[in-house]
């Protein structure tokens, strides 16, 4: 997989040699497209987007996959507010309408609540960026939006009114991936270039876990008391049922399985990665465990003077290699399974055996009734 990422990075994202232009403004105008509506400056790189997709595919237990193509695409959206006039109905809200396909999108409006830098042109460093066409005009939005929203919330069209219609272009890294490599099907995944949400990855089917995947999952469970309780429960059920082929039904068989598990776990414990990365919120931003000494925790964000939520914490990077290394971590704030905010924290030239700590802060317009958790993904 690493060779695929390197091949994509080298062949698709490096601009071919050109004659140097005289001034910087000429360079920008030569490779950037001026848009008719605002967009956002990129936060993620193509490599970071591929790293996010790789993690999603690994969760489906596929070891090998290939990148067919990756493109930076600017998709136009009509974003608008809606009000429900029916009694006892749902409150007002904001949604987006894909101006190319006409599909309703509830994720895109969240980008407007984040402090992303806006622009009026495509990324100057991405000369092959594509801008999708606007197939739905503003007048058509005024006509079809009430029906689209009514269908989404399960109400009548006459009870929906829309206002504050605005157009934005949202940058996505559009990736076509073959899973599994060579013999699998092709899947299209859109990773937004701001928060890193892998939209479309749910279509990739899961694979039955092999021995290595099952062992790594067991090792992950051993990192928390709640995981220990889950393993004890699963082991008890297996002992009662006699295990596969009755192997666990005898004392000798149980000792053999236990010894094998210990050896495998020892392999994973002493196998250190090149760069270890761990990001934790400060204790002031974490709830108490679900139980007295163990259990799940969730975020307890603080509020800014403008009412937005935020957390602060520290990422610790450890270089276990003999050479200097660089590493990046992607952190997402999740409301359920939906990412509502994100942050990238990176270090470069981390000396051999060195440890570096970097503080982070994530801010977002949250909801009081939501329960948030922090997800950390090592990208590079």
Secondary structure, 3 states (H helix, E strand, C coil): CHHHHHHHHHHHCCCCCCCCCCCHHHHHHHHCCEEEEEEECCCCCHHHHHHHHHHHHHHCCCCCEEEEEEEEEEEEEEEEEEEECCCCCCCCEEEEEECCCCCEECCCHHHHCCCCCEEEECCCCCCCCEECCCCCCHHHHHHHHHHHHHHHHCCCHHHEEEEEEEEEEEEEEEEEEEECCCCCEEEEEEEECCCCCEECHHHCCCCCCCHHHHHHHHHHHCCCHHHHHHHHHHHHHHHHHCCHHHHHHCHHHHHHHHHHHHHHHHHHHHCCCCEEEEEEECHHHECCCCCCCCCCCCECCEECCCCCEEEEEEEEEEECCCCCEEEEEEEEEEECCEEEEEEEEEEEEECCCCEEEEEEEEEECCCCCCCEEEEEEECC
